[in-house]
Every structure is written in structure tokens, then in C-alpha cells.
Amino acid sequence: MTAIDAMTVACSVAAASGAVIRLPQGNADKLMRDAKALTAPGADRMISGLATMQEIPGFIYVATPYSKWANAPGLSLSKAASAAAKLTGELMAMGIKCYSPIAHCHYITLNSYLDPLDHRMWMEQCAPMMEAASGCIVLQLPGWNNSKGVAEEVAYFSHASKPVHYVDPCRLLPGYVMPGKEAVH
């Protein structure tokens, strides 16, 4: 049973009995976000899909757009890396063992002479990680559906018969403001 499953059962039992749940101070915010995520439209499907990813041995590759961000108003490569890192951290907090090439490699480009937009070179760097990964989560951040890299990553995982799961960041992290948007989804 995952932590989210355990929380769901505990909350259901408590609600049925009228009990008040007291949460440890440090975990209250995280558990409240999880509870909101469980009640969001379509959340049951997303949570069950992510729970499946928790059970897969090895690690999950997290695909996010990168270069498409440079062309969007108010967005940058650094914001793409920051969003990838924040949301990958959320997946890790859910117990999913994962690797994000954007969160990992962006900071390497900031401290080296590597071209952050050299698509061929980065796909060569990502190939061994895709091969080693047990599945893929695509975070549907701005530009994900037009990203050449995300398309190649999805094609690789599909061809290798490894699971691919698409995740809306606003459902993964309730209250998350999608980069480039004014309002909370």
C-alpha cells in the first residue's frame, strides 16, 4: 500500500466516524496537497497511474520540454529546468524513483562550454539513461506536445514496450502555477 493509499483509507475511516485527524506539523502541507490531488477531477486515474510507476523496479525517466521554452514569452531555459526539478522532486516525494535529464543537464551547461540547444548531443547523452530506465513520465509543461526531444523520448519508450504515463503538473501539484500563466489551475 502506498502512502497515498494509506492516507485515503485513514481519511475515509476518520470521515465516516467523525474523527478529527491531527497531522504532524512538518507533513501537514504535503498531506493536504495530496488530499486535494485525490479529489481533483480525473485525479483517481492519474494517482493510480503514478502508483503503478511506484511499483516498477529501477527508475523512471522524466521527459519535459526544454528548447521550446526559449521561444515562449516570459519563459527561459532556466525556468524549464526549474519546473522540471520542482515536479521531479514531487514525484520523488511520492516514492517514484526517477531521473530528469533537464534538471540534471541544465546545470551542467551553465558550468561548461556545452551548447544547451545541441539536440543531437543531448539525445546521445540521454540514450543510455532511456535504455536503463524502466518507464517514462511525460510532464505536460508548456511546449511538451511540440518538443522534438519529448517526441523522440516517447517514441523510444513506446518502441521498447516500456510504459509511458502523461502527467498534468497542475494535478500532480495542486496550486502549481503553470509557467507562463497568470492563474492557478
C-alpha positions as CSV (number, residue, x, y, z in Angstrom):
1,M,0.0,0.0,0.0
2,T,1.4,3.4,-1.0
3,A,1.4,6.4,1.4
4,I,-1.4,8.0,-0.7
5,D,-3.5,4.8,-0.4
6,A,-2.9,4.7,3.4
7,M,-3.9,8.3,3.7
8,T,-7.0,7.7,1.6
9,V,-8.1,4.8,3.8
10,A,-7.3,6.7,7.1
11,C,-9.2,9.8,5.9
12,S,-12.2,7.7,4.8
13,V,-12.4,5.9,8.1
14,A,-11.9,9.2,10.0
15,A,-14.6,10.9,8.0
16,A,-17.1,8.1,8.5
17,S,-16.6,8.2,12.2
18,G,-16.5,11.9,12.5
19,A,-13.0,11.9,14.0
20,V,-10.6,14.7,13.7
21,I,-7.2,13.9,12.1
22,R,-4.2,15.5,13.7
23,L,-1.2,15.7,11.3
24,P,2.5,16.0,12.3
25,Q,3.4,19.6,11.8
26,G,6.0,19.1,9.0
27,N,3.8,16.8,7.0
28,A,0.5,18.7,7.1
29,D,1.1,20.8,4.0
30,K,2.2,17.8,1.9
31,L,-0.7,15.7,3.1
32,M,-3.1,18.5,2.3
33,R,-1.8,18.8,-1.2
34,D,-2.1,15.0,-1.6
35,A,-5.7,15.1,-0.3
36,K,-6.6,17.9,-2.8
37,A,-4.9,16.0,-5.6
38,L,-7.1,12.9,-4.7
39,T,-10.3,15.0,-5.1
40,A,-9.3,16.8,-8.3
41,P,-11.3,15.9,-11.5
42,G,-9.6,12.9,-13.1
43,A,-7.2,12.5,-10.1
44,D,-8.2,8.9,-9.5
45,R,-6.9,7.9,-12.9
46,M,-3.7,10.0,-12.5
47,I,-2.9,8.8,-9.0
48,S,-3.5,5.1,-9.9
49,G,-1.2,5.5,-12.9
50,L,1.5,7.1,-10.8
51,A,1.0,4.4,-8.1
52,T,1.8,1.9,-10.9
53,M,5.0,3.8,-11.6
54,Q,6.0,3.4,-7.9
55,E,5.9,-0.4,-8.2
56,I,8.2,-0.6,-11.3
57,P,11.7,-1.7,-10.4
58,G,14.6,0.6,-11.3
59,F,13.9,4.2,-12.1
60,I,11.5,6.3,-14.3
61,Y,12.8,8.7,-16.9
62,V,11.0,12.1,-16.7
63,A,10.5,13.8,-20.0
64,T,9.9,17.5,-20.2
65,P,10.3,20.2,-22.9
66,Y,13.4,22.4,-22.9
67,S,14.3,24.3,-26.0
68,K,10.6,25.3,-26.8
69,W,10.7,27.4,-23.7
70,A,13.2,29.8,-25.2
71,N,10.6,30.9,-27.8
72,A,7.7,31.4,-25.3
73,P,7.1,34.9,-23.8
74,G,8.3,35.1,-20.3
75,L,9.9,31.6,-20.3
76,S,13.5,30.6,-20.4
77,L,15.7,27.5,-20.3
78,S,16.3,28.2,-16.6
79,K,12.6,28.2,-15.9
80,A,12.2,25.0,-17.8
81,A,14.9,23.4,-15.7
82,S,13.4,24.8,-12.5
83,A,9.9,23.4,-13.4
84,A,11.4,20.0,-14.3
85,A,13.3,19.9,-11.0
86,K,10.3,21.0,-8.8
87,L,7.9,18.5,-10.4
88,T,10.5,15.7,-10.4
89,G,11.0,16.4,-6.7
90,E,7.3,16.0,-6.2
91,L,7.4,12.6,-8.0
92,M,10.3,11.6,-5.7
93,A,8.3,12.6,-2.7
94,M,5.5,10.3,-3.9
95,G,8.0,7.4,-3.8
96,I,8.8,7.3,-7.5
97,K,12.5,6.7,-8.2
98,C,13.2,9.0,-11.2
99,Y,15.7,10.8,-13.3
100,S,15.1,14.1,-15.1
101,P,17.6,14.8,-17.9
102,I,16.6,18.5,-17.9
103,A,17.0,19.0,-14.2
104,H,20.4,17.2,-14.3
105,C,21.9,18.5,-17.6
106,H,20.8,22.2,-17.5
107,Y,23.2,22.9,-14.6
108,I,26.0,21.2,-16.4
109,T,25.5,23.5,-19.4
110,L,25.7,26.5,-17.0
111,N,29.1,25.4,-15.8
112,S,30.7,24.2,-19.0
113,Y,31.1,25.1,-22.6
114,L,28.4,22.7,-23.8
115,D,25.6,24.1,-26.0
116,P,22.3,23.7,-24.2
117,L,20.5,23.6,-27.6
118,D,22.6,20.9,-29.3
119,H,19.8,18.4,-29.7
120,R,21.8,15.6,-31.2
121,M,24.5,15.7,-28.5
122,W,21.9,15.8,-25.7
123,M,19.9,12.9,-27.2
124,E,23.2,10.9,-27.3
125,Q,23.7,11.7,-23.6
126,C,20.1,10.7,-22.8
127,A,20.1,7.4,-24.8
128,P,21.9,5.3,-22.1
129,M,19.5,6.7,-19.4
130,M,16.5,5.9,-21.5
131,E,17.8,2.4,-22.1
132,A,18.4,1.9,-18.4
133,A,15.0,3.4,-17.3
134,S,12.0,1.1,-16.7
135,G,9.4,3.6,-18.0
136,C,8.8,7.3,-18.7
137,I,6.6,10.0,-17.2
138,V,5.9,13.0,-19.6
139,L,5.2,16.2,-17.6
140,Q,2.8,18.2,-19.8
141,L,4.6,21.5,-19.4
142,P,4.3,24.3,-22.0
143,G,5.7,23.0,-25.3
144,W,5.6,19.3,-24.4
145,N,3.4,18.4,-27.4
146,N,5.7,20.3,-29.8
147,S,9.0,19.2,-28.4
148,K,11.2,17.2,-30.7
149,G,13.1,15.7,-27.7
150,V,9.9,14.6,-25.8
151,A,8.6,13.1,-29.1
152,E,11.8,11.1,-29.5
153,E,11.8,10.0,-25.9
154,V,8.2,8.8,-26.1
155,A,8.9,7.0,-29.4
156,Y,11.9,5.2,-27.7
157,F,9.9,4.1,-24.7
158,S,6.9,3.0,-26.9
159,H,9.2,1.1,-29.3
160,A,10.9,-0.6,-26.3
161,S,7.4,-1.5,-24.9
162,K,8.2,0.4,-21.7
163,P,5.3,2.3,-20.0
164,V,4.7,5.9,-20.8
165,H,2.5,8.0,-18.4
166,Y,1.4,11.6,-19.2
167,V,1.0,13.9,-16.1
168,D,-0.6,17.3,-15.9
169,P,1.6,19.3,-13.5
170,C,-1.5,21.1,-12.0
171,R,-2.9,17.7,-10.9
172,L,0.4,16.4,-9.7
173,L,0.9,19.5,-7.5
174,P,-2.4,21.3,-6.7
175,G,-1.9,25.0,-6.6
176,Y,1.0,24.8,-9.1
177,V,1.1,27.8,-11.4
178,M,1.8,26.7,-14.9
179,P,4.8,28.7,-16.2
180,G,3.7,31.5,-18.4
181,K,0.2,31.5,-16.9
182,E,-1.3,34.2,-14.6
183,A,-3.9,32.0,-12.8
184,V,-3.6,28.8,-10.8
185,H,-5.2,25.8,-12.5
